[in-house]
Amino acid sequence: MENPRAIGEILDQTKKIEENNWHTTQYLNSINMLLTSSDLGRTKDKELSTQFAQLHSKMEDVNELTERLLSHLSSKHN
């Protein structure tokens, strides 16, 4: 992409995605804490915990990809 203004706008929007990803990860951590019993760290609902663990794993993948995109966009914008 040749247009630096467009690249800058894409970079700004991707930074917003990154911020949203961070919030989502924090929410998932909070949910995980709610699903874990204070009694020896056992899960209260194994199936639900497994599903949220899968979601958390996918969120980590999204976070990684977003970081790579930001790095790539930053190199084009400078």
N, C-alpha and C positions, 0 to 999 in steps of 0.2 A: 504494500500500500504506500503510495507516494505522498499522500496528503498528511502533513504533520499535524494539522488541526484535528483531522479525523482520528489519527492514532492517539493523540492526546485525550480526546473524548472517550475512545475505547478504553484507554488506560484508566481514566477516572471511573468509568462504569465498572471495570473489572476490580478496582479497589473497593468499590461498594459491595461487590459480590464477596470479596475476601472478608470484609467486615461482617457481612451477614453470615458467612460460613463460621466465623469465630463465635458469633452469638448462638448459632445452631449447635455448635459443639458444646458450648457451656450449658445449654438447655439439656442436651443429651447426658452430660455428666450429672446434672441435677436429678434427672429422671432415674439414672442408674443408682444414685444414692438413695432415692425413695424406694426403689425396688429391692434394696439390700437391707436385710434385717440387721439390727445392731447386735443380735445374738450370733456371734461367731461369723459374721459376714455372709450368712446364707441368703440366697435369693428368696424373695417372697413368692414370686411367680416365675418359674423356670422358663416357660414358653415365652412369656412377655419379655423377660430379660434377654433371651436368645434373639428375639426379633430386634430389640433395641441395640444389642451388640452388633448385629448385622448392619443396621442403619448407621451406627457409629463407624463401622469399618468403611462403609461406602462414603461417609462424610470425610473420612481421612483421605480417601482417594480423590474426592472432589477438591479438598484443600491442597493436595499435592499438585494437581493439575492447574489449579488457580495460581499457585506460586510460580509454576513454570511459565504460564501465560504472562503473568506480571513481569517476570524476568525478561522474557522475549520482547514484550511490548516496550519495556523500559529501554532496552538496547536500541530499538528502532526509533524511539522518541528523542533520544539524546543525540 
